[in-house]
Amino acid sequence: MIEITDAAVEDLRRRLKHTRWPDPESVEDWSQGVPLDYQRELAEYWEKEYDMRRLERLLGRFPNFKTEVDGLGIHYIHVQSPKADARPLIMTHGWPGSVVEFLEVIEPLSEDFHLVVPSLPGYGWSDKPAAAGTGVQRIGRLWDALMRQLGYDRYYAQGGDWGAVLAWTMSQQQPEGLAGVHVNLMLCDRKVIGQLGDRTAEEQEQLDKLKRYRSQDSGYAKEQASKPQTLSYGLADSPAGQLAWVIEKFYNWTDNRGRPEDAIGRDALLDNVMVYWLTNTAASSARLYWESMVASLGSFDPIPGPLAYSKFPHEIFTFSERFVKTRVENLTYYGEPAAGGHFAAFEQPGLFVDELKAGIESLPD
């Protein structure tokens, strides 16, 4: 169902070729955003050397479907395990990610799991909600309905970024079929943590890291949570703009050596940007922040669990086990992989598979 037309390729190349570039940054690092020289290099590669139909082939390796759930069309990849008694698992991406994040882990995970990998509403090839009201609360109900529609009465949920928020939201909603969740991102209340007393040096660095994120790296979230429509005009019209908006986060949030492509490869980085560009989802994807930012990320409601957590070291923010337990009532697993960051399955597919399997194994059948 994923098709990239000649017209789409020609339009993209034309827009990239005729990009009007801004003046360069006045510093020698990424502190003002994506450096002009790197942005131009990457955009030129995208225009002239990147295989524009690569994404079509990558997604075509797996069965892609689209179905209606509560009036909304949902795109998903569905790969069934050869093991009849395999555990059903729904894995969810976030922003600025996509189902592309999971392409390298689907095959090894399908040895033990029946996998459902959906595109969030407003992302990729899922429908764009035309009216307000599709935040993580509704999506949690949609995912439960999707799994039941596919015949999975008992299942697990996994996610990072918004996928993690969705997983712990589903844990709070406690649908009958949800056995437990695994996440590679957690968020805890600083006020509650502050009541715990003495902190280790690692815990203090975790709090400092959270403070730096809030003061230096959260502007994108505030803009998308407040005025996503205004932002989208530039991103929908300019592939270079869409590219910069995404790759800045792959620089800040991955375990790289100075360029975002160090963590996942240049082509893979562009595969993910292509999803946003081809589907024109700059506005609809950003609206998830408008729908859910305050309600889901500001409340710090307890998470009943059972929940397994993998703390990848270069994640945006990380929390010690005792910090996590201030919010998660039934923490069944606390993993500490040696490498990887925010896009764990994308960056470290082998470690991600190991962590997910260990986490799910800790959850009840």
C-alpha positions as CSV (number, residue, x, y, z in Angstrom):
1,M,0.0,0.0,0.0
2,I,3.0,2.3,0.3
3,E,3.8,3.8,-3.1
4,I,6.1,6.6,-4.0
5,T,5.1,8.2,-7.3
6,D,7.3,9.8,-10.0
7,A,5.5,13.0,-9.5
8,A,6.3,13.0,-5.7
9,V,10.0,12.4,-6.4
10,E,10.2,15.1,-9.1
11,D,8.5,17.6,-6.8
12,L,10.8,16.8,-3.9
13,R,13.9,17.2,-6.0
14,R,12.7,20.5,-7.5
15,R,12.0,21.9,-4.1
16,L,15.4,20.8,-2.7
17,K,17.2,22.2,-5.7
18,H,15.6,25.6,-5.3
19,T,15.9,26.0,-1.5
20,R,16.5,29.5,-0.4
21,W,19.1,29.2,2.3
22,P,19.5,31.4,5.4
23,D,22.7,33.0,6.5
24,P,25.0,30.7,8.6
25,E,25.0,30.4,12.4
26,S,27.3,32.7,14.3
27,V,28.8,29.9,16.4
28,E,30.9,26.8,15.6
29,D,28.6,24.2,17.1
30,W,24.9,23.1,17.2
31,S,23.9,25.5,20.0
32,Q,21.9,27.7,17.5
33,G,20.4,24.7,15.7
34,V,21.5,22.7,12.6
35,P,24.7,24.2,11.1
36,L,24.2,25.5,7.6
37,D,27.1,23.6,6.0
38,Y,25.8,20.3,7.3
39,Q,22.2,21.0,6.4
40,R,23.2,21.9,2.8
41,E,25.4,18.8,2.5
42,L,22.5,16.5,3.7
43,A,19.9,18.2,1.5
44,E,22.2,17.9,-1.6
45,Y,22.7,14.2,-0.8
46,W,18.9,13.8,-0.5
47,E,18.3,15.5,-3.8
48,K,21.1,13.8,-5.9
49,E,22.2,10.6,-4.3
50,Y,19.5,9.2,-1.9
51,D,17.4,6.4,-3.4
52,M,14.0,8.0,-3.4
53,R,12.2,4.6,-3.6
54,R,14.3,3.0,-0.9
55,L,11.5,3.6,1.7
56,E,8.9,1.9,-0.5
57,R,11.1,-1.2,-0.6
58,L,11.9,-1.2,3.1
59,L,8.3,-1.0,4.1
60,G,7.3,-3.5,1.4
61,R,9.3,-6.2,3.2
62,F,6.5,-6.5,5.7
63,P,2.7,-6.8,5.4
64,N,1.1,-3.3,5.6
65,F,-2.5,-2.7,6.3
66,K,-5.0,0.0,6.9
67,T,-8.2,-0.5,8.9
68,E,-10.9,1.7,10.4
69,V,-11.0,1.9,14.2
70,D,-13.7,4.1,15.7
71,G,-14.1,6.1,12.5
72,L,-10.3,6.7,12.0
73,G,-8.1,4.9,9.4
74,I,-5.1,3.4,11.1
75,H,-2.0,2.2,9.1
76,Y,-0.1,-0.7,10.7
77,I,2.4,-3.4,10.0
78,H,1.3,-6.8,11.2
79,V,3.8,-9.7,11.3
80,Q,2.7,-12.9,12.9
81,S,5.2,-15.2,14.6
82,P,5.6,-18.8,13.4
83,K,5.0,-19.8,17.1
84,A,1.2,-20.2,17.6
85,D,1.5,-19.4,21.3
86,A,3.6,-16.2,20.7
87,R,2.7,-13.2,22.8
88,P,0.9,-10.4,20.9
89,L,2.8,-7.0,21.1
90,I,1.9,-3.6,19.9
91,M,4.9,-1.2,19.5
92,T,4.4,2.5,19.0
93,H,6.8,5.2,17.8
94,G,6.7,8.9,18.7
95,W,7.8,12.3,17.3
96,P,9.9,12.8,15.2
97,G,10.0,9.1,14.6
98,S,7.8,6.7,12.6
99,V,7.3,3.0,12.0
100,V,10.7,3.2,10.2
101,E,12.3,3.1,13.7
102,F,11.3,-0.5,14.1
103,L,12.1,-2.0,10.7
104,E,15.4,-3.7,11.9
105,V,13.8,-5.2,15.0
106,I,10.6,-6.6,13.4
107,E,12.2,-9.8,12.1
108,P,14.1,-10.9,15.3
109,L,11.2,-10.0,17.5
110,S,8.7,-11.9,15.3
111,E,10.4,-15.1,16.4
112,D,8.7,-14.7,19.8
113,F,5.9,-12.1,19.3
114,H,2.9,-11.4,17.0
115,L,3.8,-7.8,16.2
116,V,1.5,-4.9,15.5
117,V,3.3,-1.7,14.6
118,P,0.9,1.2,13.9
119,S,1.4,4.7,12.7
120,L,0.0,7.1,15.3
121,P,-3.1,9.1,14.1
122,G,-1.9,12.1,12.1
123,Y,1.5,10.3,11.4
124,G,2.6,8.4,8.3
125,W,-0.2,6.7,6.5
126,S,-2.8,6.8,9.3
127,D,-5.7,9.2,8.9
128,K,-5.3,12.8,10.1
129,P,-8.0,13.6,12.6
130,A,-10.1,16.4,11.2
131,A,-11.5,17.6,14.6
132,A,-9.9,18.0,18.0
133,G,-10.0,15.2,20.5
134,T,-7.4,12.6,19.5
135,G,-4.9,12.7,22.2
136,V,-3.2,9.8,24.0
137,Q,-6.3,9.0,25.9
138,R,-8.3,8.3,22.8
139,I,-5.4,6.6,21.1
140,G,-5.1,4.2,24.0
141,R,-8.7,3.1,23.4
142,L,-8.0,2.9,19.7
143,W,-5.0,0.6,20.2
144,D,-7.0,-1.7,22.5
145,A,-9.8,-1.8,19.9
146,L,-7.3,-2.5,17.1
147,M,-5.7,-5.4,19.0
148,R,-9.1,-6.9,19.8
149,Q,-10.1,-6.4,16.1
150,L,-7.1,-8.5,15.1
151,G,-8.1,-11.2,17.5
152,Y,-5.7,-10.5,20.3
153,D,-7.6,-10.7,23.6
154,R,-4.4,-10.6,25.7
155,Y,-1.5,-8.5,24.6
156,Y,1.5,-6.3,25.6
157,A,2.3,-2.7,24.7
158,Q,5.7,-1.1,24.1
159,G,6.9,2.4,23.2
160,G,9.3,5.2,23.4
161,D,8.6,9.0,23.2
162,W,4.8,9.4,22.6
163,G,4.7,5.6,22.4
164,A,5.9,5.4,26.0
165,V,3.3,8.0,27.1
166,L,0.7,5.9,25.3
167,A,1.9,2.7,27.0
168,W,1.7,4.1,30.5
169,T,-1.6,5.8,29.6
170,M,-3.0,2.4,28.6
171,S,-1.6,1.0,31.9
172,Q,-3.7,3.7,33.7
173,Q,-6.8,2.9,31.6
174,Q,-6.4,-0.8,32.4
175,P,-8.1,-2.3,29.4
176,E,-9.0,-5.9,30.1
177,G,-6.7,-7.3,27.5
178,L,-3.5,-5.5,28.5
179,A,-1.1,-7.8,30.3
180,G,1.7,-5.2,30.8
181,V,3.9,-2.6,29.2
182,H,7.6,-2.0,28.3
183,V,8.9,1.5,27.8
184,N,12.3,3.0,27.0
185,L,11.3,6.5,28.3
186,M,10.0,7.5,31.7
187,L,9.0,10.8,33.3
188,C,8.8,11.4,37.0
189,D,7.6,14.3,39.2
190,R,10.6,16.4,40.3
191,K,8.7,17.5,43.4
192,V,8.1,14.0,44.6
193,I,11.7,13.0,43.8
194,G,12.9,16.0,45.9
195,Q,11.3,14.4,49.0
196,L,13.5,11.3,48.8
197,G,16.5,12.8,50.6
198,D,20.1,12.4,49.6
199,R,20.8,11.7,45.9
200,T,23.6,9.8,44.4
201,A,25.9,11.6,41.9
202,E,24.2,9.8,39.1
203,E,20.7,10.8,40.3
204,Q,21.9,14.5,40.5
205,E,23.1,14.3,37.0
206,Q,19.8,12.9,35.9
207,L,18.0,15.9,37.4
208,D,20.5,18.3,35.9
209,K,19.9,16.6,32.5
210,L,16.2,17.1,32.9
211,K,16.7,20.8,33.8
212,R,18.9,21.3,30.7
213,Y,16.3,19.8,28.5
214,R,13.6,22.1,29.9
215,S,15.7,25.2,29.5
216,Q,17.6,24.5,26.3
217,D,15.9,21.8,24.2
218,S,12.2,21.9,24.7
219,G,11.2,24.8,22.5
220,Y,10.0,22.5,19.7
221,A,7.5,20.9,22.2
222,K,6.2,24.2,23.4
223,E,5.7,25.4,19.8
224,Q,4.0,22.2,18.7
225,A,1.8,22.2,21.9
226,S,0.7,25.8,21.4
227,K,0.7,26.8,17.7
228,P,1.3,23.7,15.6
229,Q,-0.6,25.1,12.6
230,T,1.6,28.2,12.3
231,L,4.7,26.1,12.3
232,S,3.4,23.7,9.7
233,Y,3.3,26.2,6.8
234,G,7.0,26.3,6.5
235,L,7.5,22.6,7.1
236,A,4.9,21.5,4.6
237,D,6.3,23.8,1.9
238,S,10.0,23.2,2.3
239,P,11.6,19.8,2.5
240,A,14.8,21.5,3.7
241,G,12.8,22.9,6.6
242,Q,11.2,19.6,7.4
243,L,14.6,18.0,7.3
244,A,16.1,20.5,9.7
245,W,13.2,20.2,12.1
246,V,13.7,16.5,12.4
247,I,17.4,16.0,12.3
248,E,18.1,18.5,15.0
249,K,16.5,16.0,17.4
250,F,18.5,13.1,16.0
251,Y,21.6,15.1,16.9
252,N,20.5,16.1,20.4
253,W,18.9,12.8,21.4
254,T,21.2,10.1,20.0
255,D,24.5,8.5,20.9
256,N,26.5,10.1,18.1
257,R,30.0,11.4,17.4
258,G,29.0,14.8,16.2
259,R,26.6,14.2,13.3
260,P,23.1,12.7,13.7
261,E,23.8,10.2,10.9
262,D,26.6,8.7,13.1
263,A,23.9,7.0,15.2
264,I,21.7,5.4,12.5
265,G,23.2,6.1,9.1
266,R,22.5,8.9,6.6
267,D,20.0,6.9,4.5
268,A,18.0,5.7,7.5
269,L,17.8,9.3,8.7
270,L,16.4,10.4,5.4
271,D,14.0,7.4,5.3
272,N,12.4,8.7,8.5
273,V,12.2,12.3,7.1
274,M,10.6,10.9,3.9
275,V,7.7,9.6,5.9
276,Y,6.8,13.1,7.1
277,W,7.4,14.7,3.7
278,L,5.6,12.2,1.5
279,T,2.5,12.2,3.8
280,N,2.5,15.9,4.5
281,T,2.1,15.3,8.2
282,A,4.0,18.2,9.7
283,A,0.8,19.8,11.0
284,S,-1.1,16.7,12.0
285,S,1.8,15.1,13.8
286,A,2.5,18.2,15.8
287,R,-1.1,18.4,16.9
288,L,-0.5,15.4,19.2
289,Y,1.4,17.9,21.4
290,W,-1.5,20.3,21.3
291,E,-3.8,17.5,22.3
292,S,-1.8,15.8,24.9
293,M,1.2,17.8,26.2
294,V,-0.4,19.3,29.3
295,A,-2.9,16.6,30.1
296,S,-0.5,13.7,29.7
297,L,3.0,15.0,30.6
298,G,2.1,17.5,33.3
299,S,-0.1,15.4,35.6
300,F,2.3,12.7,36.8
301,D,-0.6,10.5,37.7
302,P,0.5,7.2,39.2
303,I,1.1,4.3,36.7
304,P,-0.3,1.0,38.2
305,G,1.8,-1.2,35.9
306,P,3.0,-3.9,35.6
307,L,5.6,-2.0,33.8
308,A,9.1,-2.8,32.6
309,Y,11.6,0.1,31.9
310,S,14.8,0.1,29.9
311,K,17.1,3.1,30.6
312,F,19.1,3.7,27.5
313,P,22.0,6.0,28.6
314,H,21.7,8.7,26.0
315,E,17.9,9.1,26.4
316,I,16.6,12.7,26.7
317,F,16.1,12.2,30.4
318,T,16.7,9.1,32.5
319,F,15.7,8.1,36.1
320,S,17.1,5.8,38.7
321,E,15.1,2.8,39.8
322,R,14.0,4.5,43.0
323,F,13.0,7.6,41.1
324,V,10.9,5.4,38.7
325,K,9.2,3.7,41.7
326,T,7.9,7.0,42.9
327,R,5.5,6.9,39.9
328,V,5.2,3.2,38.9
329,E,3.4,1.1,41.4
330,N,4.5,-2.3,40.0
331,L,7.9,-2.0,38.3
332,T,8.8,-5.5,37.2
333,Y,12.1,-4.8,35.3
334,Y,14.7,-2.0,35.3
335,G,17.2,-2.5,32.5
336,E,20.4,-0.5,31.9
337,P,21.7,-1.2,28.4
338,A,25.3,0.0,27.7
339,A,24.5,2.2,24.6
340,G,21.7,3.9,22.8
341,G,19.5,7.0,23.1
342,H,16.0,8.2,22.4
343,F,15.5,6.2,19.2
344,A,16.6,2.9,20.8
345,A,15.3,0.5,18.2
346,F,16.8,2.6,15.5
347,E,20.2,3.1,17.1
348,Q,20.8,-0.2,18.9
349,P,18.4,-2.8,17.4
350,G,20.3,-5.7,19.0
351,L,20.2,-4.2,22.5
352,F,16.6,-3.1,22.0
353,V,15.5,-6.6,21.2
354,D,17.3,-8.0,24.2
355,E,15.8,-5.4,26.5
356,L,12.3,-5.8,25.2
357,K,12.4,-9.5,25.6
358,A,13.8,-9.3,29.1
359,G,11.2,-6.7,30.0
360,I,8.3,-8.6,28.6
361,E,9.5,-11.8,30.3
362,S,9.2,-10.0,33.7
363,L,5.5,-9.2,33.0
364,P,2.7,-11.6,33.8
365,D,1.4,-14.0,31.1
